[in-house]
Structure formats: C-alpha cells, structure tokens
Amino acid sequence: MLQPTPINLNDLLLQRTVEGERIEYKEGWNPDAIVRTLCAFANDFENLGGGYVVIGQDCDANGQPVFPPKGLAENQLDKIQQELLAACQLIQPLYFPVLSVEVVQDRHLIVLWAPGGQNRPYKAPEAVTSRHKVWHHYIRRYSSTVQAKGEVEQELLSLAAKVPWDDRFHQAASVSVLSKPLMQAFLQEVDSALAADAADLSVEALGRQMNVVGGPDESPWPRNVGLLFFSDQPTHFVPGAQVDVVAFPQGSDGDVIVEKSFKGPLSQMTREALEYLRRNYLYETVTKHSQRAEATRAWNFPFAAVEEALVNAVYHRTYESRDPVEVRISPQELVILSYPGPDRSVRMEDLQAVRAVSRRYRNRRIGEFLKELRLTEGRATGIPKILKAMRTNGSPLPVFETDEERLSFVVRLPIHPSAKSRAAEVTAEVTAEVARLLGVLEGEMPRASLMEAVGLKHAEHFRKAYLSPALAGGLVEMTMPDKPNSRNQRYRLTRSGADWVQRSDPRRP
C-alpha cells in the first residue's frame, strides 16, 4: 500500500487540482470515520474518481486546511498503518487505498488515495471498533460522507459492475504499448513525488502506481485511460479518439473546405488542436473611435471559450464510438460537436437556460488527468467559464444544443459582430514553425539573418520546416523571385503574411 502519490502534494492540500468534496481532512487517526469515507470514495457514486483522506491535517470551519498541520507523532505511524490495514479488510468487497507517508512543514501526514473501485457497491461497518458491527453502504454528498438510503441506495446498487469505460481494462492491449517517457513527462509536469522514482521502475510497476495498469501479476492489462494518455497511437486501440477541425471560409455552401485531424496522446492532441485554432482562426479586431482615444478590441472567438468548449468535449464524450470530436468554423460561428449528449439527469430546459449541471460524470479518470494538467478546472465550471469569456469579449451568448435522445452535444460560439467583415478571408495553415518565422521577419531579410533570429543553424531543416511552407502558403515572398539562388536574395512578408501578423499581434506596427 505504501507508495508516493502520483499528483503534487501541495496542489492536493490546497485543493488546486482536486475539488474540496474529494478531500477529507482528519486531524488524527479515527478508524471509524476514515473507513466510512474510504468506502464512500470507493463507491464513487457520481463518477468523480474517488478521493483522498489526509490524516494529521486539520482544517478550519470552512473546510480549508490549516498550516502548519497538526501532524502525527512519528512513533505512531507504523501503528496507524497496521490498524488501517486491519480496518480496510472489513470493507466488503475487499478494498485497499494507496498509502503515502508525507512530511509537510516538519509534520508527518498519512495520505490515502482512494480511487473509485472496480467492484462497487462497497459497504463498511458503521464502527470498525465496535464488537457488534453493522455494515452500510456509504457515498459522498458534497464534502460529507453519508449512509446511502432508500432510492439513493437502490441507485448505488444499480451501478454494480458498471465501471466507467475509461477505468476499465483493455484486454486486447499489452502493457508494453504504454510509453514510459510519456508517463514520466506527465509526472514531471504535475510535479509529482513519484517522478523521482519513475526512472527505476518498469512500465508495469509505474503504471500500477499511477493506476493505469491493473490485473494479476501474470497477466497485467492497461486501463483505457492509460492508452489514451500514455500510448503513442491511441487510435490503434480507441478508433475515433481524435479531433477534426473543418473550416468553411466561404460558408458551408462555398467551394473552399480546409480540414485537419489531430491524433496522439489525449493531452498532446488537445493542446495541438487548440494551438492550431489559435494560430489559424482566432484574431483580434481593433476598432478606432473618432470621439475617444481608446480603441475597442475584440476577438472573433475568445480563446478561453474555445479552450473550455473543446476540453469539455474531449472530457465528456464517449470513447466507445468511432465518431471524433469535430470543430466546424464558418464566417458566422465556431461549432464544437461531440457524441453523445449530456447525461439524462440534465434537463433540456436547464440546458437551454444555460444552467445545466451533470449528475454523474462519464469519464472519471480522464477528468482526473485533465485537472492535473490544468486543462480543466473541475466540476460544473465549463458552461459558466464559456459564458464569462463570451460576455467579457462582448460576443453574442453561446448556444448549447442536444436532442431528445441525447445522441450529440453541440456548442455554438457566434462570431463577434466587429469581426464579420474579415471572417471569409482564406489563409494558409500556419504551423508553429511558420508562426515563429513570421514573428521575426521585419522588412527585407536574408536567409542567414532569419535563421539566426529563430535560433537555427541547420539550413535544410530551416528550409523544409520554416521557409518553404511560408513561401508555399503565400505568407512570405522573395525580393528576387526570378533568381531564387542569388546571394542577394531577401525575404519579406506578403500582404497575407502581414495580415496574419497583425491578427496575431495587433500591437505590432
């Protein structure tokens, strides 16, 4: 049971990446209350991904941790661990959390990681210290552990053997398809204590500690969430795990269609799709006023709204379907389409009134990793963040749509009125390399100066990745096109290139 936690301890204690309702602070060792809470996290009634119990950490009346923590006596740590092991054996079916002993401000804490169990429903004694034990089912209600009764208990029983897809084993895949460098990169990015030990662990051992590998020792399997985040080609195992961007610069009935697909590890795929959208389709419009000095600035689509809508689609979609997440861009709007629609606990009238809150999450582990990477904040913040971003930008309000059968979910972000006149412009795809080149190109510059400006020494790589795509896309031109190999050749921005630079950085002259 003893191992480092796979997330950053300070972020956990300060509730930066884990919501307060998924953390229970215990000032001291209280086996009765702690086992009930572990049982509740194991049942994971709302598919949030279980939770954490921090023993030795006191909190104030608002549930916020107090520092320095009270801590546990060092000579009591072994005794508490032994009693915890005995107490957890009373949970039915058997369930054991992951235990880590930590030191915070010279005080000892025991951190218990209790992920959602594979064999719910679980029940635990009302009091493990009682001679006559009575077992009950427990769940989390907000930040409290309560006994499941009546209809709630019946609903919990109906979840028997219904493990969310992302937490299931993929028995057709081998643990060897998981990439140790990807796993290590994740641990380093989230500043996990486990990162220091990762180099000495096998892929299987590291995967078990990160809870992305399970099964018996003789036949371990990766979990679906592990394949999505830590395999080089997730679509080999999960067809449809991709984002397709389709642009209609002249409208849906026009002749021009620009398509690009993004695949790969889930976090990398999502970030690359967002960066592509930001570079190629988001721009700021500056409106000057004759009666006041300050100009009005507005984005055609605010990046914060696009980011939240796309990350939510990646988070909440089903991966049992081959349908990708689709982003459609037209002169009127940016639309994000995913399958299926929201849970039936979300009422149509609440969705249309933009106050929907899902009762149960479809992908508890995917959400856990996205929160660690700070790609999403947590529970029920998606729609409010999109609304806030659109209002702050002065854009029309977004529209959220689904159908009665909940087969799909559509987020429509209308274009800002001031940007409509430029919406039909067609530009070439701007890669990260081309964007760097455009950003340093001022006036007329020779190739050597451009290479120095972008920090490159390899001429062939510069030509293939930077200069040739910019020339082919009509963003950069030669000053002597009839003598391409001339020693006096210079390069400058075309009008399209200058327009792109102005959209990306309106403050550049």
Sequence and secondary structure as in RCSB ss.txt:
>XXXX:A:sequence
MLQPTPINLNDLLLQRTVEGERIEYKEGWNPDAIVRTLCAFANDFENLGGGYVVIGQDCDANGQPVFPPKGLAEN
QLDKIQQELLAACQLIQPLYFPVLSVEVVQDRHLIVLWAPGGQNRPYKAPEAVTSRHKVWHHYIRRYSSTVQAKG
EVEQELLSLAAKVPWDDRFHQAASVSVLSKPLMQAFLQEVDSALAADAADLSVEALGRQMNVVGGPDESPWPRNV
GLLFFSDQPTHFVPGAQVDVVAFPQGSDGDVIVEKSFKGPLSQMTREALEYLRRNYLYETVTKHSQRAEATRAWN
FPFAAVEEALVNAVYHRTYESRDPVEVRISPQELVILSYPGPDRSVRMEDLQAVRAVSRRYRNRRIGEFLKELRL
TEGRATGIPKILKAMRTNGSPLPVFETDEERLSFVVRLPIHPSAKSRAAEVTAEVTAEVARLLGVLEGEMPRASL
MEAVGLKHAEHFRKAYLSPALAGGLVEMTMPDKPNSRNQRYRLTRSGADWVQRSDPRRP
>XXXX:A:secstr
 B   SS HHHHHTTSSS GGGEEEESS  HHHHHHHHHHHHH TT S  EEEEET  B TTS B SS   B GG
GHHHHHHHHHHHHTTSBS    EEEEEEETTEEEEEEEE   SS   EEES TT SS  EEEEEEETTEEEE  H
HHHHHHHHTTT   GGGSB TTS GGGB HHHHHHHHHHTT TTHHHHTTS HHHHHHHTTSEES TTS EEBHH
HHHHHBS GGGTSTT SEEEEE TT TTSS  EEEEE SSHHHHHHHHHHHHHHHH  EEEEEETTEEEEEEEES
S HHHHHHHHHHHHHHS SSSS  EEEEE SSEEEEEESS   TTS HHHHHTT    SS S HHHHHHHHHTTS
   TT HHHHHHHHHHHHT    EEEE TT   EEEEEE  GGGGGGTT       HHHHHHHHH  SSB HHHH
HHHHT   HHHHIIIIIHHHHHTTSEEES TT TT TT  EEE HHHHHHHHHH TT  
